Amino acid sequence: MAFDFIDLEYWERREHYEHFIKEIACGYSMTVHLDITNLAGYRLYPAMIWLLTDTVNRFPEFRTALTAEGLGIYDKMHPAYTIFNRQKKTFSGIWTAFEENYFSFLQAYEADTAAYASSTRYAPKPGRPANSFDISMIPWVTFTSFHLHIFDDGKYLLPIFTLGKAFEDSGRWILPMAIQVHHAVCDGYHAGMFVETLQENIHGFNVKWKRGDSFFRDSFRLGRDEYGHFPSSSRA
């Protein structure tokens, strides 16, 4: 893990950063609707976790953090995400190391979720890296707005993503997603570019990661996974 420190004296964003970190601590959230039709046949939650992490790693604004040592940018981020305990109706937060190859990531994800599926602890997997960000899913609710209220010192800079329940609209499947960011490091422009890139990655996902062998076909055949449902009536 590399962490490149930012020299505020020469940083072109210094005035914006200091305004929103010192004068008016300001974060914001937005809810967007993503067209996930191209993910039909894939397990929705791991696919979206991978897609979000891949996109986060393309934007320094989404990898900027304020640590005890100072302000800087991580070279690579890993996803930390929630899983649902169906019996106890509680959730746990775990993490999986990001792999650029989706199939390698999927195997690691499956191992992690299987290992902690029955846990009732809040954070059962140890060793969460500092260069990780949060993803959660509320697959029971379709929302048009979602906000988190973080009562801290206003210096948490990394993004937080919340996925909702997908719905059909004119033959396309739409997934609501809330993004929470800190204005000190991420403006509306950056959030807009992030969403645009994420949507492009979703559109290209089934082409880039199309595989023919039976192992992966079986992995993706199910229309629902351990946390949320892919909304396709043609699949189990």
C-alpha positions as CSV (number, residue, x, y, z in Angstrom):
1,M,0.0,0.0,0.0
2,A,1.4,3.4,-1.0
3,F,0.2,6.6,0.4
4,D,1.4,9.7,-1.5
5,F,1.3,12.8,0.7
6,I,-0.1,16.0,-0.7
7,D,2.0,19.2,-0.3
8,L,-0.6,21.8,0.5
9,E,1.7,24.6,-0.4
10,Y,1.7,23.5,-4.1
11,W,-1.7,21.8,-4.3
12,E,-4.1,23.6,-6.7
13,R,-7.0,22.6,-4.5
14,R,-5.7,24.0,-1.3
15,E,-8.2,26.8,-0.9
16,H,-11.2,24.6,-1.6
17,Y,-9.8,21.9,0.8
18,E,-9.2,24.3,3.7
19,H,-12.6,26.0,3.3
20,F,-14.5,22.7,3.5
21,I,-12.3,21.1,6.1
22,K,-11.7,24.1,8.4
23,E,-14.3,26.8,7.8
24,I,-17.4,24.8,6.9
25,A,-17.0,21.1,7.3
26,C,-19.1,19.9,4.4
27,G,-20.0,16.5,2.9
28,Y,-22.8,15.8,0.5
29,S,-24.7,12.9,-0.9
30,M,-26.5,12.2,-4.1
31,T,-28.6,9.3,-5.3
32,V,-28.3,8.1,-8.9
33,H,-30.1,5.4,-10.9
34,L,-27.8,3.0,-12.7
35,D,-28.8,0.9,-15.7
36,I,-27.7,-2.6,-14.6
37,T,-29.4,-4.5,-17.4
38,N,-26.1,-5.8,-18.7
39,L,-25.4,-7.5,-15.4
40,A,-28.3,-10.0,-15.9
41,G,-27.1,-13.5,-15.2
42,Y,-24.3,-12.2,-12.9
43,R,-24.5,-12.1,-9.1
44,L,-25.4,-8.5,-8.5
45,Y,-23.7,-7.7,-5.2
46,P,-20.2,-9.0,-5.9
47,A,-20.3,-7.6,-9.4
48,M,-21.2,-4.1,-8.1
49,I,-18.6,-4.3,-5.4
50,W,-16.0,-5.1,-8.0
51,L,-17.2,-2.4,-10.4
52,L,-17.3,0.2,-7.7
53,T,-13.8,-0.6,-6.5
54,D,-12.4,-0.7,-10.1
55,T,-14.0,2.8,-10.7
56,V,-12.8,4.2,-7.3
57,N,-9.3,3.2,-8.2
58,R,-9.4,5.4,-11.3
59,F,-10.2,8.6,-9.4
60,P,-7.7,10.1,-6.9
61,E,-10.6,12.2,-5.5
62,F,-12.1,9.0,-4.2
63,R,-8.8,7.7,-2.8
64,T,-7.9,10.8,-0.8
65,A,-7.7,10.5,3.0
66,L,-6.6,12.4,6.0
67,T,-4.5,10.2,8.3
68,A,-2.6,10.9,11.5
69,E,0.5,11.5,9.4
70,G,-1.2,13.9,7.0
71,L,-3.3,14.3,3.8
72,G,-2.6,12.0,0.9
73,I,-3.8,9.7,-1.8
74,Y,-3.8,5.9,-1.6
75,D,-2.5,4.2,-4.7
76,K,-5.1,1.4,-4.5
77,M,-8.4,0.9,-2.5
78,H,-10.1,-2.3,-1.3
79,P,-13.8,-2.8,-0.7
80,A,-15.3,-3.2,2.8
81,Y,-18.9,-4.3,2.6
82,T,-21.8,-5.6,4.6
83,I,-23.3,-9.1,4.6
84,F,-26.6,-10.2,6.0
85,N,-27.2,-12.9,8.5
86,R,-30.6,-14.3,7.4
87,Q,-31.3,-16.2,10.6
88,K,-30.4,-13.5,13.1
89,K,-31.5,-10.6,10.8
90,T,-28.3,-8.7,11.6
91,F,-25.4,-7.6,9.4
92,S,-21.6,-7.8,9.6
93,G,-19.0,-5.7,7.9
94,I,-16.2,-7.6,6.2
95,W,-13.6,-6.8,3.4
96,T,-12.0,-8.6,0.5
97,A,-8.7,-7.7,-1.2
98,F,-9.4,-6.2,-4.6
99,E,-8.2,-8.1,-7.7
100,E,-8.1,-6.6,-11.1
101,N,-9.4,-9.9,-12.5
102,Y,-13.0,-10.2,-11.6
103,F,-13.0,-13.9,-11.4
104,S,-10.1,-14.0,-9.0
105,F,-12.0,-11.4,-6.9
106,L,-15.2,-13.4,-7.0
107,Q,-13.5,-16.5,-5.6
108,A,-12.0,-14.5,-2.7
109,Y,-15.4,-12.8,-2.1
110,E,-17.1,-16.2,-2.0
111,A,-14.6,-17.5,0.5
112,D,-15.0,-14.4,2.7
113,T,-18.7,-14.4,2.7
114,A,-18.9,-18.1,3.4
115,A,-16.5,-17.8,6.3
116,Y,-18.5,-15.0,8.0
117,A,-22.1,-15.6,6.8
118,S,-23.3,-16.8,10.2
119,S,-21.4,-14.3,12.3
120,T,-23.3,-12.0,14.6
121,R,-20.3,-9.7,15.2
122,Y,-20.1,-6.2,13.7
123,A,-16.6,-6.7,12.2
124,P,-15.7,-10.4,12.3
125,K,-12.9,-10.3,9.8
126,P,-9.7,-8.9,11.2
127,G,-7.1,-6.8,9.5
128,R,-9.2,-4.3,7.5
129,P,-6.7,-2.2,5.6
130,A,-6.6,1.6,6.0
131,N,-7.0,1.9,2.2
132,S,-10.5,0.6,2.1
133,F,-13.9,2.2,1.6
134,D,-17.5,1.2,2.6
135,I,-20.2,-0.4,0.5
136,S,-23.6,-1.5,1.8
137,M,-26.8,-2.7,0.2
138,I,-30.5,-2.3,1.2
139,P,-32.0,-4.8,-1.2
140,W,-35.5,-4.5,0.3
141,V,-36.1,-0.9,-0.5
142,T,-36.0,1.2,-3.7
143,F,-35.1,4.7,-2.8
144,T,-34.8,8.1,-4.6
145,S,-32.8,9.7,-1.8
146,F,-30.6,8.3,1.0
147,H,-28.4,10.1,3.5
148,L,-25.9,9.0,6.1
149,H,-25.3,11.2,9.1
150,I,-21.7,10.8,10.4
151,F,-21.2,12.5,13.8
152,D,-17.4,12.9,13.8
153,D,-14.9,15.7,13.5
154,G,-15.9,16.2,9.8
155,K,-12.6,14.9,8.5
156,Y,-13.5,11.5,7.1
157,L,-12.8,12.0,3.4
158,L,-13.3,8.6,1.8
159,P,-16.5,7.8,-0.2
160,I,-19.4,5.6,1.1
161,F,-21.8,3.8,-1.3
162,T,-25.2,2.4,-0.5
163,L,-27.1,0.3,-3.0
164,G,-30.9,-0.3,-3.0
165,K,-33.5,-2.6,-4.5
166,A,-33.5,-2.7,-8.3
167,F,-36.6,-2.1,-10.3
168,E,-37.7,-2.5,-13.9
169,D,-38.4,0.6,-16.1
170,S,-39.3,0.3,-19.8
171,G,-37.6,-3.1,-20.1
172,R,-34.4,-1.9,-18.4
173,W,-33.3,-2.8,-14.8
174,I,-32.4,0.2,-12.7
175,L,-30.4,0.2,-9.5
176,P,-30.5,3.1,-7.0
177,M,-27.2,4.0,-5.5
178,A,-26.4,6.7,-2.9
179,I,-22.9,8.3,-2.9
180,Q,-21.6,10.1,0.1
181,V,-18.4,12.2,-0.3
182,H,-16.6,15.0,1.4
183,H,-16.6,18.4,-0.4
184,A,-13.1,19.1,0.7
185,V,-11.7,16.6,-1.9
186,C,-14.6,15.9,-4.2
187,D,-16.8,18.3,-6.1
188,G,-19.9,17.7,-8.1
189,Y,-17.8,17.5,-11.2
190,H,-15.8,14.6,-9.8
191,A,-18.9,12.8,-8.6
192,G,-20.5,13.2,-12.0
193,M,-17.4,11.9,-13.8
194,F,-17.3,9.0,-11.4
195,V,-21.0,8.0,-12.1
196,E,-20.4,8.4,-15.8
197,T,-17.4,6.1,-15.7
198,L,-19.2,3.6,-13.5
199,Q,-22.1,3.4,-15.9
200,E,-19.7,2.8,-18.8
201,N,-18.0,0.0,-16.9
202,I,-21.4,-1.6,-16.1
203,H,-22.3,-1.5,-19.8
204,G,-19.0,-3.2,-20.8
205,F,-18.9,-5.7,-17.9
206,N,-20.6,-8.6,-19.6
207,V,-18.4,-8.3,-22.6
208,K,-15.1,-7.9,-20.7
209,W,-15.7,-10.7,-18.3
210,K,-17.7,-13.2,-20.5
211,R,-16.4,-16.7,-19.8
212,G,-17.6,-20.0,-21.2
213,D,-16.4,-22.6,-18.8
214,S,-19.0,-24.3,-16.6
215,F,-17.5,-23.2,-13.3
216,F,-18.2,-19.5,-13.9
217,R,-21.5,-20.2,-15.7
218,D,-22.7,-22.0,-12.6
219,S,-21.4,-19.2,-10.3
220,F,-23.4,-16.6,-12.3
221,R,-26.4,-18.7,-13.2
222,L,-28.3,-17.9,-10.0
223,G,-30.3,-14.7,-10.1
224,R,-30.0,-14.1,-6.3
225,D,-27.1,-14.2,-3.9
226,E,-26.6,-14.1,-0.2
227,Y,-27.4,-10.4,0.1
228,G,-30.0,-9.1,-2.3
229,H,-31.7,-10.3,-5.4
230,F,-31.1,-9.8,-9.0
231,P,-34.5,-8.8,-10.3
232,S,-34.9,-11.1,-13.2
233,S,-38.0,-13.4,-13.4
234,S,-36.2,-15.6,-15.9
235,R,-33.7,-16.7,-13.3
236,A,-34.0,-18.6,-10.0
